[in-house]
Amino acid sequence: MDKLSFDGRVGVVTGAGRGIGRAHALLLARRGATVVVNDLGGSMEGVGTDAEPASAVAAEIVATGGVAMADNSDVSTAAGAQALVDAAVGRFGRLDILVNNAGIIRWAGFPEADAENLERHLAVHVAGSFSTTRAAWPHMVEQGYGRVVMTTSTGLFGLPDNVSYATAKAAVIGLARSLTTAGAPHGIKVNLVAPAAFTRMAGQPTDEPDSTRPAPGATQMSPDLVAPMVAFLAHEDCPLSGAIYAAGAGRFARIFIASTRGYVHPGPEPTIEDVAQHWATINDETGYYLPDDVLAWTAAFMAHLPRSGAESATP
């Protein structure tokens, strides 16, 4: 097949000063995209600022013949997200690609994780993705084209001590699925990636004196091995919207939310005992289906009802 190119496209990558975001930015640039490298430059807990990481990545792109600019806006605030998009459009005249990669992690289990811990994760992961996309949306609608890649995590499957992180990453899925329906009439596709890579957020000892030595597993779990999936999701040839993909260590896979066919009670008033008696049928994964949106799910879930009943139950 022909080599996929991003010539003429302008992309913004948040959290692109290090790790996974850096890999995304470099690959997009190598394939011809103009890239805005956004990074506040704080610690993995979201503390502090440093303009150097974003500047270094932008300079690296320029040094190899690409076009890039650095941006240090704080995307966890609506004003910062708007400033980022305004800077990109003001400098390059358009915005085609938005990769929402910025994130933090503050390890804490439950109930030790307090409200502040949760709020900070939601501010960066969820509000950051919401606000940057909201700022970029009018430009994408006007040009009738856009690609948004959100970053979720397999951490939402459950892991000790990451309750706030997992909560935020699961919320991003709901955001992306909703935006998928909103973007469809405008040529905007929104997808998600769940990276599997060895970075400072995954335990890479980047702040230790000997951190220049490759850690065990670093090569096999390089952020560079995530970037091809993100680049494809950001490309005009990407055929799907609203999908979740895992990427890393040389493997690419789809993660999906599906529904079983379930059990339909023949009478008017099912009891607790009916639920218990048909528990195996309710959980039988044979013939599961993937709804395109909540209306499609509702239509399938209520298909056994008379049409008027199904319509009245549609949210």
C-alpha positions as CSV (number, residue, x, y, z in Angstrom):
1,M,0.0,0.0,0.0
2,D,1.0,3.6,-0.4
3,K,2.9,5.2,2.4
4,L,0.6,7.2,4.6
5,S,1.4,10.9,4.8
6,F,0.3,13.9,6.8
7,D,1.4,16.5,4.3
8,G,-0.6,19.7,4.7
9,R,-2.0,18.6,8.1
10,V,-1.6,20.5,11.3
11,G,-1.7,18.5,14.6
12,V,-1.6,19.3,18.3
13,V,-0.3,16.7,20.7
14,T,-0.7,17.5,24.4
15,G,1.8,16.1,27.0
16,A,4.3,15.8,24.1
17,G,7.4,16.8,25.9
18,R,8.2,13.3,27.1
19,G,7.4,9.7,26.7
20,I,4.4,8.6,24.7
21,G,3.4,12.1,23.6
22,R,6.9,12.8,22.4
23,A,6.7,9.6,20.3
24,H,3.4,10.7,18.8
25,A,4.7,14.1,17.9
26,L,7.9,12.8,16.3
27,L,6.1,10.2,14.2
28,L,3.5,12.7,12.9
29,A,6.2,15.1,12.0
30,R,8.3,12.5,10.2
31,R,5.3,11.7,8.1
32,G,4.8,15.4,7.1
33,A,2.5,16.9,9.7
34,T,3.1,20.3,11.2
35,V,3.1,19.7,14.9
36,V,2.3,21.8,18.0
37,V,4.1,20.3,20.9
38,N,2.2,21.0,24.1
39,D,3.5,20.3,27.5
40,L,3.3,22.1,30.8
41,G,6.4,20.4,31.9
42,G,5.4,19.3,35.4
43,S,6.1,16.2,37.3
44,M,4.0,13.0,36.7
45,E,1.9,14.1,39.7
46,G,1.1,17.3,38.0
47,V,3.3,19.6,40.1
48,G,5.5,22.4,38.7
49,T,6.2,23.7,35.2
50,D,9.1,23.5,32.8
51,A,9.2,24.9,29.3
52,E,12.2,22.8,28.3
53,P,10.6,19.5,27.4
54,A,8.2,20.9,24.8
55,S,10.9,23.2,23.4
56,A,13.3,20.3,23.1
57,V,10.9,18.1,21.2
58,A,9.9,21.0,18.9
59,A,13.6,21.7,18.2
60,E,14.2,18.1,17.5
61,I,11.5,18.1,14.8
62,V,12.8,21.3,13.3
63,A,16.4,20.0,13.3
64,T,15.3,17.1,11.1
65,G,13.5,19.3,8.6
66,G,10.1,19.3,10.1
67,V,7.8,22.1,11.2
68,A,6.9,22.5,14.8
69,M,6.3,24.9,17.6
70,A,6.3,24.5,21.4
71,D,3.4,25.4,23.6
72,N,3.3,25.4,27.5
73,S,-0.4,26.0,28.0
74,D,-2.1,24.3,30.9
75,V,-4.8,22.2,29.2
76,S,-6.4,21.3,32.6
77,T,-8.0,24.8,32.4
78,A,-10.4,26.0,29.8
79,A,-8.3,29.1,29.3
80,G,-5.2,27.1,28.7
81,A,-6.9,24.8,26.3
82,Q,-8.2,27.7,24.3
83,A,-4.8,29.4,24.3
84,L,-3.3,26.2,22.9
85,V,-5.7,26.0,20.0
86,D,-5.6,29.7,19.3
87,A,-1.8,29.5,19.1
88,A,-1.9,26.6,16.7
89,V,-4.5,28.1,14.4
90,G,-2.9,31.6,14.7
91,R,0.5,30.2,13.6
92,F,-0.5,27.6,11.0
93,G,-3.9,28.6,9.9
94,R,-5.8,25.4,10.6
95,L,-6.0,22.4,12.9
96,D,-6.7,18.9,11.6
97,I,-5.5,16.6,14.3
98,L,-5.8,16.7,18.1
99,V,-4.1,14.1,20.2
100,N,-5.2,14.4,23.9
101,N,-2.3,12.7,25.6
102,A,-1.6,14.9,28.6
103,G,-2.0,13.1,31.9
104,I,-0.9,12.7,35.5
105,I,-1.0,10.0,38.1
106,R,-1.0,10.2,41.9
107,W,-1.0,6.7,43.2
108,A,-3.5,6.1,46.0
109,G,-5.9,3.3,46.9
110,F,-9.4,3.5,48.3
111,P,-10.5,5.0,50.6
112,E,-7.1,6.8,51.0
113,A,-7.6,8.6,47.7
114,D,-9.4,11.7,48.7
115,A,-11.6,14.3,46.8
116,E,-8.5,16.4,45.9
117,N,-6.8,13.3,44.4
118,L,-9.9,12.5,42.2
119,E,-10.4,16.2,41.2
120,R,-6.9,16.6,40.0
121,H,-7.1,13.5,37.8
122,L,-10.4,14.6,36.4
123,A,-9.0,18.1,35.7
124,V,-6.2,16.9,33.6
125,H,-7.5,13.8,31.9
126,V,-11.2,14.6,31.5
127,A,-11.5,18.3,31.6
128,G,-8.3,18.7,29.7
129,S,-9.5,16.4,26.9
130,F,-12.9,18.1,26.9
131,S,-11.6,21.7,26.8
132,T,-9.0,21.2,24.1
133,T,-11.5,19.3,21.9
134,R,-14.1,22.0,22.5
135,A,-11.7,24.7,21.5
136,A,-10.6,22.8,18.4
137,W,-14.2,21.7,17.4
138,P,-15.3,24.9,15.6
139,H,-12.2,24.9,13.4
140,M,-12.8,21.2,12.5
141,V,-16.5,21.8,11.8
142,E,-15.7,24.8,9.6
143,Q,-13.3,22.8,7.4
144,G,-15.5,19.7,7.4
145,Y,-12.7,17.5,8.7
146,G,-10.9,16.5,11.9
147,R,-9.3,13.7,13.8
148,V,-9.3,13.5,17.6
149,V,-7.4,10.8,19.5
150,M,-8.2,10.5,23.2
151,T,-6.0,8.6,25.6
152,T,-7.6,6.1,27.9
153,S,-5.9,3.2,29.8
154,T,-6.2,-0.5,30.5
155,G,-5.9,0.7,34.1
156,L,-9.7,1.1,34.0
157,F,-9.9,-2.7,34.2
158,G,-8.8,-2.4,37.8
159,L,-5.5,-2.0,39.6
160,P,-4.7,-1.5,43.2
161,D,-3.9,2.2,44.1
162,N,-5.0,3.8,40.9
163,V,-8.6,4.4,41.6
164,S,-8.7,8.1,40.6
165,Y,-6.6,7.5,37.5
166,A,-8.9,4.6,36.4
167,T,-12.0,6.7,37.0
168,A,-10.7,9.5,34.9
169,K,-9.6,7.2,32.1
170,A,-13.0,5.5,32.0
171,A,-14.7,8.9,31.8
172,V,-12.7,9.8,28.7
173,I,-14.4,6.8,26.9
174,G,-17.8,8.3,27.6
175,L,-16.6,11.7,26.3
176,A,-15.2,10.2,23.1
177,R,-18.3,8.1,22.4
178,S,-20.5,11.1,22.7
179,L,-18.3,13.2,20.5
180,T,-18.3,10.5,17.9
181,T,-22.0,11.1,17.3
182,A,-21.6,14.8,17.3
183,G,-18.7,14.7,14.9
184,A,-20.1,12.3,12.3
185,P,-22.0,14.9,10.3
186,H,-18.9,17.1,10.1
187,G,-16.2,14.6,9.0
188,I,-14.8,14.5,12.5
189,K,-13.7,11.1,13.8
190,V,-12.9,10.5,17.5
191,N,-11.1,7.4,18.7
192,L,-9.2,6.2,21.7
193,V,-5.9,4.6,22.4
194,A,-4.9,2.6,25.6
195,P,-1.1,2.7,25.5
196,A,1.2,0.0,26.9
197,A,4.6,1.5,27.3
198,F,7.4,1.9,29.8
199,T,7.4,5.6,30.8
200,R,7.9,7.6,34.0
201,M,4.2,7.2,34.8
202,A,4.6,3.4,34.5
203,G,7.6,3.3,36.8
204,Q,10.6,4.3,34.6
205,P,13.1,5.9,37.0
206,T,13.8,9.0,34.9
207,D,14.7,11.1,37.9
208,E,17.4,8.8,39.2
209,P,21.1,9.5,38.6
210,D,21.5,6.3,36.6
211,S,18.3,6.8,34.5
212,T,20.3,7.0,31.3
213,R,20.8,3.2,31.5
214,P,17.9,1.3,29.7
215,A,15.6,-0.3,32.3
216,P,14.6,-3.9,31.9
217,G,11.8,-4.1,29.4
218,A,12.3,-0.5,28.1
219,T,13.1,-1.6,24.5
220,Q,10.2,-4.0,24.3
221,M,7.8,-1.4,25.8
222,S,9.1,1.7,24.1
223,P,6.6,4.6,23.5
224,D,7.6,4.4,19.9
225,L,5.7,1.2,19.6
226,V,2.4,2.9,20.6
227,A,2.7,5.8,18.1
228,P,1.8,3.9,14.9
229,M,-1.7,3.2,16.2
230,V,-2.2,6.8,17.2
231,A,-0.9,8.1,13.8
232,F,-3.3,5.8,12.0
233,L,-6.2,7.0,14.1
234,A,-5.2,10.5,13.3
235,H,-5.0,9.8,9.5
236,E,-7.7,10.5,7.0
237,D,-7.7,6.8,6.0
238,C,-8.9,5.7,9.5
239,P,-12.3,4.0,8.8
240,L,-13.8,3.9,12.3
241,S,-14.9,6.4,14.9
242,G,-15.7,5.8,18.6
243,A,-13.4,2.8,18.9
244,I,-10.8,1.9,21.6
245,Y,-7.5,0.4,20.7
246,A,-4.7,-1.0,22.8
247,A,-1.2,-0.5,21.5
248,G,2.3,-1.4,22.7
249,A,5.1,-3.9,22.7
250,G,4.4,-4.7,19.0
251,R,0.8,-5.7,19.6
252,F,-2.3,-3.8,18.5
253,A,-5.8,-4.9,19.6
254,R,-9.3,-3.5,19.9
255,I,-11.0,-3.1,23.2
256,F,-14.8,-2.8,23.1
257,I,-17.9,-2.3,25.2
258,A,-20.5,-4.8,24.2
259,S,-23.9,-6.1,25.3
260,T,-25.1,-9.7,25.7
261,R,-28.5,-10.7,24.3
262,G,-29.6,-11.3,27.8
263,Y,-32.9,-12.8,29.1
264,V,-36.3,-11.6,28.2
265,H,-39.0,-12.3,30.9
266,P,-42.2,-13.5,29.3
267,G,-44.5,-12.1,32.0
268,P,-45.3,-8.5,33.1
269,E,-43.6,-8.6,36.5
270,P,-40.2,-10.3,36.8
271,T,-39.1,-11.2,40.3
272,I,-35.7,-11.4,42.0
273,E,-36.0,-15.2,41.6
274,D,-36.5,-14.8,37.9
275,V,-33.2,-12.9,37.7
276,A,-31.4,-15.5,39.8
277,Q,-32.9,-18.4,37.8
278,H,-31.8,-17.0,34.5
279,W,-28.4,-15.6,35.6
280,A,-26.5,-17.8,33.2
281,T,-28.6,-16.6,30.2
282,I,-28.2,-13.0,31.3
283,N,-24.4,-13.4,31.3
284,D,-24.1,-15.6,28.2
285,E,-21.7,-13.8,25.9
286,T,-22.8,-15.8,22.8
287,G,-24.1,-13.4,20.2
288,Y,-22.9,-10.3,22.0
289,Y,-23.2,-7.1,19.9
290,L,-21.5,-3.7,19.8
291,P,-23.9,-0.8,19.7
292,D,-22.9,2.2,17.7
293,D,-24.4,4.5,20.2
294,V,-27.0,4.6,23.0
295,L,-29.9,4.8,20.6
296,A,-28.7,1.7,18.8
297,W,-28.3,-0.1,22.2
298,T,-31.8,1.0,23.3
299,A,-33.4,-0.2,20.0
300,A,-31.8,-3.6,20.5
301,F,-32.5,-3.8,24.2
302,M,-36.1,-2.9,23.8
303,A,-36.7,-4.9,20.5
304,H,-39.0,-7.4,22.3
305,L,-41.5,-4.6,23.3
306,P,-44.3,-3.2,21.2
307,R,-43.0,-0.3,19.2
308,S,-44.7,2.4,21.3
309,G,-43.2,0.9,24.5
310,A,-39.7,0.9,23.0
311,E,-40.0,4.5,21.8
312,S,-41.2,5.7,25.2
313,A,-38.1,4.1,26.9
314,T,-35.6,5.8,24.6
315,P,-33.5,8.3,26.6
